Amino acid sequence: MSHDPVENNAAETSDAVESITPYIPFIIPLAGAVMMFILAFIAVTMA
C-alpha cells in the first residue's frame, strides 16, 4: 500500500468550484440586482 491515490487526484485538474470562488463577491450582488429588477417589473406589470 505504498501508492496513495489522493495525491494523484490533487495534481490532475483544478476543481470547478475553486475556479468560480474568486468571483462570488461580484456574482451575488449582481444576481440580487437582477432579481430585484425582475420582481419590480412583475409588480409594475400586474399593478
ABEGO torsion letter per residue (X at the ends): XABBAAAAAAAABBBAAAAAAAAAAAAAAAAAAAAAAAAAAAAAAAX
